[in-house]
Amino acid sequence: MSWQGRLGASGLAALAATWHVETLGAGIEEICRSERAVLWVLWHGHLLPLLWRHRHQGIALLISRHRDGERLAQVAGALGYQVVRGSSTRGGVAALRRIVRLLRQGQPVALAADGPRGPRESAKPGAAAASRLAGAPIIPVAAGACPALRLRSWDGFMVPPPGATVRIAYGNPWLGAASPGSDLRQATAQLSEQLLELSRIAARA
């Protein structure tokens, strides 16, 4: 574990200690405690509060091989995530195979539906494909904050400042993409709709 990762995780811990967090979604605590393999799917810009919320839960997190993903990977590793490097543009096939293998072995996995380069809040087919190949349910999740700082990045990366109210909204476990004969494009569009609706709910924080 790198000192940069430990430093970043410590900084996030100090910031998160000031947040007022609200959680919406029935049965989420039970799912988090279980050994059930689920695929957590989120928007890339919502990653920071979710990274803290699900720390040390044995989740494998897909992070791009781009240079700007290195710091995130170090912090995620310090927070107890198993980091899988890859994306739709670099190492995508290998990363998808590894994700599917982990899900089949019973390990939960998380990925950003619109990563690593966007377009912002527009889902790509990777999550639906992984769900189908592994037969694992998707749980969409979104975060919002009031107030919220947004970085000038492609994803509008959200940073809740000290004292912010953070709301995390979870959807129900969804097997639409894993159903035999399902259309990946249609499943991806449905997943986008679910994430956008959860984003609207979370933004009411």
Buried (B, 14 or more C-beta within 10 A) or exposed (E): EBEEBBEBBEEBEEBBEEBEBBEBBEEBEEBBEEEBBBBBBBBBBBBBBBBBBBBEBEBBBBBBBBEEBBBBBBBBBBBBBBBBBBBBEBBBEEBBEBBBEBBEEEBBBBBBBBBBBBEBBBBBBBBBBBBBBBBBBBBBBBBBBEEBEEEEEBBBBBBBEEEBBBBBBBBEBBBBBBEEEBEBEEBBBBBBEBBBBBBEBBBEB
